[in-house]
Amino acid sequence: MILKALTVCHYVFAGLSLLGLLGIYLHYFIMSKVMIMADSVKTSSPHVNMEEFFDVFRWIYLIGGGLCVLSAVGNFLTAGYIRGRKARMFCLIMSGLNCLQIPVGIVLGIFTIIVLARDSVVELYQEK
């Protein structure tokens, strides 16, 4: 029963990661419009080029989006592995990585690690 709940939670967390990707896109869209408007306004410092300034942020958006996709794929795979009672070590590693995503990821990660460390669950994985 608890493994079914973990499976659902990992599917939901994968969906939340994809929702985070949408948030990153919306933030990029808004900031690009702000940078265009700021570039058109004459500043007191002629040395500031908003296009070059925003180029750095494009890389940050790209890295953040990539991490969201990796998190979604990893949690989707983890949910499938928990359901199929296989790749326990992958699930533990992914749960540890989920702990880096505060606050929801840390709760899911710690809960998953605790459940997968139980002797009864280890026996279920060894039966497969």
GIDAMO-V998482 format. One record per pair of residues at least 24 apart in sequence whose ideal C-beta (glycine too) atoms are under 7 Angstrom apart, sorted by sequence separation. I is the first residue (numbers start at 1). GAP is how many residues later the second one is. If there is no record, write none. Layout:
# GIDAMO-V998482
i: (I,I)
gap: (GAP,GAP)
This chain:
# GIDAMO-V998482
i: (92,91,31,88,71,28,24,88,85,24,85,24,86,85,21,24,21,20,21,18,17,17,18,17,14,17,14,13,14,10,11,14,10,11,10,7,10,7,6,7,3,16,13,13,13,9,6,6,2)
gap: (24,25,26,28,30,33,37,37,39,40,40,41,42,43,44,44,47,48,48,50,51,54,54,55,58,58,61,62,62,65,65,65,68,68,69,72,72,75,76,76,79,88,91,92,95,99,106,109,113)
